[in-house]
């Protein structure tokens, strides 16, 4: 099983940017598609962004499309979520997860390994 650790969360102002990191160990992360999910207070966990195993295809949820990007660094065995022009509704705990599928999926049950989450608070 791949172990995942998210980092980079914190408190930022509306309109600012933040980069989250998802560091993997135990397995080579480049073998897996990776998804980012988030869960806001009193809401269900939702898909945010995904990147395929090869790093060439990315998928974004509509609320973050055009503002977030996702990249991966195979040398560091890490996937990043770059969050730009943050809004208050982006406030949530953000999780990264891996799936043995080669392409990212928005379907949460497809993901096998999950990180512990990192808190992102966006204030106005």
C-alpha positions, -999 to +999 in steps of 0.1 A: +000+000+000+012+035-008+014+059+021+004+095+014+011+126+034-005+160+025+011+192+035+010+229+027-024+238+041-030+269+061-049+302+064-049+325+035-069+355+022-094+355-006-076+359-039-043+345-027-026+312-037-015+281-019+003+250-030-005+216-015+019+187-016+011+150-016+042+130-008+042+092-013+062+064+002+061+027-001+053+027-038+064+047-068+037+073-072+042+075-109+025+042-112-008+056-101-033+082-111-038+106-082-068+126-072-074+155-049-106+157-029-119+181-003-145+181+024-160+214+037-178+216+070-212+199+069-207+189+033-198+156+015-163+150+003-160+161-033-135+155-062-113+185-069-086+175-094-069+145-108-038+136-128-031+104-148-002+081-141+018+095-170+012+131-159-002+142-192-039+143-185-056+163-158-092+167-148-108+194-126-141+199-110-161+228-123-157+250-092-119+250-094-115+249-132-093+277-144-080+284-109-063+252-098-036+231-115-022+198-107+014+186-114+036+157-104+073+154-097+085+118-102+119+125-087+104+137-055+075+112-057+051+140-050+020+154-066+011+191-061-022+210-062-016+246-071-046+267-059-049+302-073-074+330-067-088+312-037-123+318-026-140+314+007-159+284-006-125+266-011-122+263+026-120+225+034-098+197+044-080+186+013-070+149+007-049+132-019-056+096-029-043+071-054-061+047-077-047+018-096-065+031-126-042+048-151-065+078-156-080+099-128-116+093-118-141+114-099-156+083-083-143+082-047-146+044-042-120+039-070-093+052-047-074+028-025-049+049-005-057+082+012-037+108+031-047+123+064-057+156+049-045+191+053-067+221+063-071+250+040-089+281+054-097+310+031-108+342+048-123+373+034 
